[in-house]
Amino acid sequence: MKHIVAINASPRTNWNTARLVEAAARGAQEAGATAEIIHLYKLEPFQGCISCFGCKLPNTFGRCISKDGLSEVLNKIRYADGLILGSPNYLGNLTAGFRALYERLIFQYLTYNKERPNCNEHMIPVLLITTSNCDESLYDKVGYTTLLENYKQMLERFIGPTKIMIYGNTLQVEDYSKYDWTRFDPVEKKARHEKVFPLKLKEAHELGASLVSG
């Protein structure tokens, strides 16, 4: 039976990104796989790549040797049959937690060897789910399309074939009246969320299933 690792790289465990990751994991389960959901910000403290180059040494080649809250996660991904990653966009990029995982996941497999640039011998399909307050129609203009394409290329090069799912113009909070946010129309935000989010949950579910069915 296939096993899927699903990682929520949002600090919020019950909002847009987390729920989409959970929907994708359910899709994988209903397609016949087992799935484990990991909330990145609930782990023990962790950091990004520290450039120790331990993953380039003969005895630990291809393995990140840093020992912290990400160590077990990296090991689980190594033996998984598929990977779901979810992150909101904060200030024009994915979260700091996501970046820490991404750096260590990718760099351990990069060899600096022309003949064998990638030492990952267990390539797996990846689903990258991203959410943002920015509307999807503006992604090209603000550079988010290029940002996600760069992530896609690196993931495909070192981890496996990657699909990207986007949910923009999200409902950020349940009650906008608590904040002096004159930029938003709370009624419109709520109405859009109620209309669009169920469709996005369905999309995530289907994409999660496709990790298993191919």
C-alpha positions as CSV (number, residue, x, y, z in Angstrom):
1,M,0.0,0.0,0.0
2,K,1.3,3.5,-0.9
3,H,2.0,6.0,1.8
4,I,1.6,9.7,1.4
5,V,3.2,12.4,3.6
6,A,1.1,15.6,3.8
7,I,2.7,18.7,5.3
8,N,0.9,21.8,6.4
9,A,3.5,24.6,6.4
10,S,1.0,27.2,7.7
11,P,1.1,28.2,11.4
12,R,-2.7,27.9,11.4
13,T,-3.9,24.3,11.7
14,N,-7.6,24.8,10.9
15,W,-7.8,27.4,8.2
16,N,-7.5,27.5,4.4
17,T,-4.1,25.9,3.8
18,A,-4.5,23.2,6.5
19,R,-8.0,22.3,5.3
20,L,-6.8,22.0,1.7
21,V,-3.9,19.8,2.7
22,E,-6.3,17.6,4.8
23,A,-8.7,17.3,1.8
24,A,-5.8,16.2,-0.4
25,A,-4.7,13.7,2.2
26,R,-8.3,12.3,2.3
27,G,-8.3,12.0,-1.5
28,A,-5.1,9.9,-1.3
29,Q,-6.6,7.7,1.4
30,E,-9.8,7.2,-0.5
31,A,-7.7,6.2,-3.5
32,G,-6.2,3.4,-1.5
33,A,-3.2,4.9,0.2
34,T,-2.3,5.7,3.8
35,A,-1.6,9.3,4.6
36,E,0.0,11.1,7.5
37,I,-0.7,14.8,8.1
38,I,2.1,16.8,9.7
39,H,1.6,20.4,11.0
40,L,5.0,21.9,10.6
41,Y,4.6,24.6,13.2
42,K,3.7,22.1,15.9
43,L,7.0,20.3,15.6
44,E,10.0,20.7,17.9
45,P,12.1,23.7,17.0
46,F,13.9,23.4,13.6
47,Q,16.0,25.5,11.3
48,G,16.8,25.8,7.6
49,C,20.0,24.5,6.0
50,I,23.1,25.5,8.0
51,S,25.5,24.8,5.1
52,C,27.5,22.2,7.0
53,F,27.8,20.0,3.9
54,G,27.4,16.8,6.0
55,C,25.0,15.6,3.2
56,K,28.0,15.6,0.8
57,L,30.3,13.4,2.9
58,P,30.7,9.7,1.9
59,N,29.3,8.3,5.1
60,T,26.2,10.5,5.2
61,F,25.9,11.2,1.4
62,G,22.4,12.4,0.4
63,R,21.1,12.8,4.0
64,C,20.7,15.9,6.0
65,I,22.6,15.3,9.3
66,S,21.1,18.2,11.3
67,K,19.2,16.9,14.3
68,D,16.0,18.9,15.1
69,G,12.3,18.9,14.6
70,L,12.6,18.3,10.8
71,S,14.9,15.3,11.0
72,E,12.1,12.8,11.3
73,V,10.0,14.6,8.7
74,L,12.8,14.4,6.2
75,N,13.2,10.7,6.9
76,K,9.5,10.1,6.4
77,I,9.5,11.8,3.1
78,R,12.5,9.7,2.0
79,Y,10.4,6.6,2.2
80,A,7.0,8.0,1.2
81,D,5.3,7.3,-2.1
82,G,4.0,10.8,-2.5
83,L,4.3,14.2,-0.9
84,I,1.7,16.9,-0.3
85,L,3.0,20.4,0.6
86,G,0.8,23.3,1.6
87,S,1.9,26.8,2.4
88,P,0.3,30.3,2.4
89,N,2.1,33.2,0.8
90,Y,3.5,35.6,3.3
91,L,5.0,38.8,2.0
92,G,5.6,37.5,-1.5
93,N,7.0,34.0,-0.6
94,L,6.0,30.8,1.1
95,T,6.3,30.6,4.9
96,A,9.6,30.5,6.8
97,G,8.8,27.0,8.0
98,F,8.2,25.8,4.4
99,R,11.5,27.4,3.3
100,A,13.4,25.6,6.1
101,L,12.0,22.3,5.0
102,Y,12.4,23.0,1.3
103,E,16.1,24.0,1.8
104,R,17.0,20.8,3.6
105,L,14.8,18.5,1.5
106,I,16.4,19.7,-1.7
107,F,20.0,20.4,-0.7
108,Q,20.6,16.9,0.6
109,Y,20.1,15.5,-2.9
110,L,22.2,18.2,-4.8
111,T,25.6,16.7,-5.5
112,Y,27.6,19.4,-7.3
113,N,28.5,16.5,-9.6
114,K,28.1,17.1,-13.4
115,E,27.6,13.4,-14.1
116,R,25.0,12.9,-11.3
117,P,23.6,16.2,-10.1
118,N,20.7,14.5,-8.1
119,C,21.4,11.6,-5.9
120,N,17.7,11.0,-4.9
121,E,17.0,7.4,-6.0
122,H,13.4,7.5,-4.9
123,M,11.6,10.1,-6.9
124,I,7.9,10.6,-5.9
125,P,5.0,12.7,-7.1
126,V,4.5,16.1,-5.3
127,L,1.4,18.3,-4.9
128,L,2.2,21.9,-3.8
129,I,-0.8,23.8,-2.5
130,T,-0.5,27.5,-2.1
131,T,-2.9,30.1,-0.7
132,S,-2.8,33.9,-0.7
133,N,-4.8,37.0,0.0
134,C,-3.8,38.1,-3.5
135,D,-6.3,37.2,-6.2
136,E,-5.1,34.5,-8.7
137,S,-5.7,36.9,-11.6
138,L,-2.8,39.1,-10.3
139,Y,-0.3,36.3,-10.0
140,D,1.5,37.1,-13.3
141,K,1.7,40.8,-12.5
142,V,3.1,40.5,-8.9
143,G,5.5,37.7,-9.8
144,Y,3.8,34.9,-7.9
145,T,3.5,32.8,-11.1
146,T,7.3,32.9,-11.6
147,L,7.8,32.2,-7.9
148,L,5.8,29.0,-8.0
149,E,7.3,27.9,-11.3
150,N,10.7,28.1,-9.7
151,Y,9.5,25.9,-6.9
152,K,8.0,23.5,-9.3
153,Q,11.2,23.2,-11.3
154,M,13.3,22.5,-8.3
155,L,10.9,20.0,-6.8
156,E,10.7,18.2,-10.1
157,R,14.4,18.1,-10.5
158,F,15.1,16.7,-7.0
159,I,11.9,15.1,-5.6
160,G,9.6,14.2,-8.5
161,P,6.8,15.3,-10.9
162,T,5.0,18.2,-9.3
163,K,1.6,19.7,-9.6
164,I,0.7,23.1,-8.2
165,M,-2.7,24.1,-6.8
166,I,-3.5,27.8,-6.1
167,Y,-6.2,29.3,-4.0
168,G,-6.1,33.1,-4.0
169,N,-8.3,35.9,-2.6
170,T,-8.8,33.9,0.6
171,L,-10.8,34.6,3.6
172,Q,-8.1,35.6,6.1
173,V,-10.1,35.8,9.3
174,E,-13.6,34.8,10.4
175,D,-14.5,38.3,11.8
176,Y,-13.2,41.3,9.8
177,S,-14.9,43.7,12.2
178,K,-12.1,43.2,14.7
179,Y,-9.7,44.9,12.4
180,D,-9.4,48.3,10.7
181,W,-8.9,46.8,7.3
182,T,-10.5,49.2,4.9
183,R,-8.9,47.5,1.9
184,F,-11.4,44.6,2.1
185,D,-15.1,44.1,1.7
186,P,-15.9,41.6,4.4
187,V,-19.3,40.7,2.9
188,E,-17.7,40.0,-0.5
189,K,-14.8,38.0,1.1
190,K,-17.3,35.8,3.0
191,A,-19.5,35.3,0.0
192,R,-16.6,34.3,-2.2
193,H,-15.2,31.9,0.4
194,E,-18.6,30.2,0.8
195,K,-18.9,29.8,-3.0
196,V,-15.3,29.0,-4.0
197,F,-13.7,27.2,-1.1
198,P,-15.8,24.1,-1.4
199,L,-14.7,23.8,-5.0
200,K,-11.1,24.2,-4.0
201,L,-11.5,21.5,-1.4
202,K,-12.9,19.2,-4.1
203,E,-10.0,20.1,-6.4
204,A,-7.5,19.3,-3.6
205,H,-9.2,16.0,-2.9
206,E,-9.0,15.0,-6.6
207,L,-5.3,16.0,-6.8
208,G,-4.5,14.1,-3.7
209,A,-6.1,11.0,-5.2
210,S,-4.1,11.5,-8.4
211,L,-0.9,11.1,-6.3
212,V,-2.0,7.5,-5.8
213,S,-3.7,6.7,-9.1
214,G,-1.2,8.5,-11.3
